Amino acid sequence: METDDLCEIIVTAPDPAWLAGFARRLIEDRLCAGAHVIESIRSLYRWQGEIHDRGEARVALHTRRSLVGRINARALTEHPYKVPCVLAVAAVDGNPEYLAWIRDETRADVE
């Protein structure tokens, strides 16, 4: 089965409850089919010349590549960070039934 139209979007945030709510809103709006929230991760990064080591949460959103722009736009307006991590990774293969489910549960139209 072709997967060129599907991807996983990774988003991180400081608060797992906020991240779960964000994912729920995207699912309600059919911008992603589902989400896997990991409530505790450790993030190491350089920001404004300093190295940070902080706890965060992470979500993997399963969606269409055509919806990445809309999800990114929502993150830019709703996310508590000035520069949120939003990273789309192409789906290269997978369970055909799961891939079909992602297509069935997401919007095909892009406004």
C-alpha positions as CSV (number, residue, x, y, z in Angstrom):
1,M,0.0,0.0,0.0
2,E,1.2,3.5,-0.9
3,T,2.3,5.6,2.1
4,D,3.5,8.8,0.3
5,D,0.5,10.7,1.6
6,L,1.0,9.8,5.3
7,C,3.3,10.9,8.1
8,E,3.8,11.1,11.8
9,I,4.1,14.6,13.3
10,I,6.1,14.9,16.5
11,V,5.3,17.7,18.9
12,T,6.8,18.4,22.3
13,A,5.5,20.6,25.1
14,P,6.2,21.3,28.8
15,D,2.9,20.0,30.0
16,P,1.5,16.5,29.1
17,A,-2.1,17.6,29.8
18,W,-1.8,20.6,27.4
19,L,-0.3,18.3,24.8
20,A,-3.1,15.7,25.2
21,G,-5.7,18.5,24.9
22,F,-4.0,19.8,21.8
23,A,-4.0,16.3,20.2
24,R,-7.7,15.9,21.1
25,R,-8.6,19.1,19.4
26,L,-6.7,18.0,16.3
27,I,-8.5,14.6,16.3
28,E,-11.9,16.4,16.8
29,D,-11.1,18.6,13.7
30,R,-10.0,15.5,11.8
31,L,-6.5,16.9,11.3
32,C,-5.1,13.7,12.7
33,A,-6.5,10.2,13.2
34,G,-4.9,9.5,16.5
35,A,-2.1,10.4,18.9
36,H,0.3,8.6,21.2
37,V,1.3,10.8,24.1
38,I,4.5,10.1,26.0
39,E,4.1,12.0,29.3
40,S,7.7,12.1,30.3
41,I,10.7,12.7,28.2
42,R,14.0,14.4,28.8
43,S,14.9,17.2,26.4
44,L,18.4,18.5,25.9
45,Y,18.8,21.5,23.6
46,R,20.6,24.8,23.0
47,W,18.3,27.9,23.2
48,Q,19.6,31.5,23.1
49,G,23.2,30.4,23.7
50,E,22.5,28.2,26.7
51,I,22.2,24.4,27.0
52,H,19.0,23.3,28.7
53,D,18.1,20.0,30.2
54,R,14.3,19.8,31.0
55,G,11.4,17.4,31.3
56,E,8.8,17.6,28.6
57,A,6.0,15.5,27.0
58,R,5.9,14.3,23.4
59,V,3.1,13.3,21.1
60,A,3.1,11.4,17.8
61,L,0.2,12.4,15.6
62,H,-0.8,10.1,12.7
63,T,-2.0,12.1,9.7
64,R,-1.8,13.0,6.0
65,R,1.1,15.0,4.7
66,S,-1.3,17.5,3.2
67,L,-2.4,18.4,6.7
68,V,1.0,19.2,8.2
69,G,0.7,22.9,7.4
70,R,-2.6,23.2,9.2
71,I,-1.3,21.3,12.2
72,N,1.9,23.5,12.3
73,A,-0.2,26.7,12.0
74,R,-2.3,25.5,15.0
75,A,0.8,24.8,17.0
76,L,2.2,28.2,16.3
77,T,-0.9,29.9,17.6
78,E,-1.8,27.6,20.5
79,H,1.5,26.3,21.8
80,P,3.1,27.8,25.0
81,Y,6.6,27.9,23.4
82,K,7.7,30.7,21.1
83,V,9.3,28.1,18.8
84,P,7.5,24.8,19.3
85,C,9.0,21.5,18.0
86,V,6.8,20.3,15.2
87,L,8.5,17.7,13.0
88,A,6.9,15.6,10.3
89,V,8.4,12.2,9.5
90,A,7.2,10.4,6.4
91,A,5.6,7.0,6.8
92,V,7.5,4.6,4.7
93,D,5.6,1.4,5.4
94,G,3.2,-0.1,7.8
95,N,0.1,-2.2,8.5
96,P,-2.2,-1.6,5.5
97,E,-5.3,-1.6,7.6
98,Y,-3.8,1.0,10.0
99,L,-2.8,3.2,7.1
100,A,-6.3,3.0,5.6
101,W,-7.7,3.9,9.0
102,I,-5.5,7.1,9.1
103,R,-6.9,8.1,5.7
104,D,-10.5,7.3,6.7
105,E,-10.3,9.4,9.9
106,T,-8.6,12.5,8.5
107,R,-9.7,15.2,6.2
108,A,-8.8,14.8,2.6
109,D,-9.6,18.4,1.8
110,V,-7.1,21.2,2.4
111,E,-8.6,24.7,2.6
